[in-house]
Amino acid sequence: SIKGFQRDTVYYSILDTEWPAVKVRLAGGAAES
């Protein structure tokens, strides 16, 4: 549906913006474990 498509587009747009911080968090978690 178009509504679902729009929601996913916004969601992935946010992920794209936050990805550098996410990578840092993931790298930190991997280093700790």
C-alpha positions as CSV (number, residue, x, y, z in Angstrom):
1,S,0.0,0.0,0.0
2,I,1.1,3.6,-0.5
3,K,0.7,4.4,3.2
4,G,3.0,1.5,4.1
5,F,5.5,2.6,1.4
6,Q,5.6,6.2,2.8
7,R,6.1,4.9,6.4
8,D,9.0,2.7,5.3
9,T,10.6,5.5,3.3
10,V,10.6,7.7,6.4
11,Y,11.8,4.9,8.6
12,Y,14.8,4.1,6.3
13,S,15.5,7.8,5.9
14,I,15.9,8.0,9.7
15,L,18.1,4.9,9.7
16,D,20.3,6.4,7.0
17,T,20.7,9.6,9.1
18,E,21.5,7.7,12.3
19,W,23.7,5.0,10.8
20,P,27.1,6.5,11.8
21,A,25.9,6.5,15.5
22,V,24.5,3.0,15.2
23,K,27.8,1.8,13.8
24,V,29.7,3.3,16.7
25,R,27.3,1.7,19.2
26,L,27.6,-1.7,17.4
27,A,31.4,-1.4,17.3
28,G,31.5,-0.6,21.0
29,G,29.2,-3.5,21.9
30,A,31.4,-5.9,19.8
31,A,34.5,-4.6,21.6
32,E,33.0,-5.1,25.0
33,S,31.8,-8.7,24.3
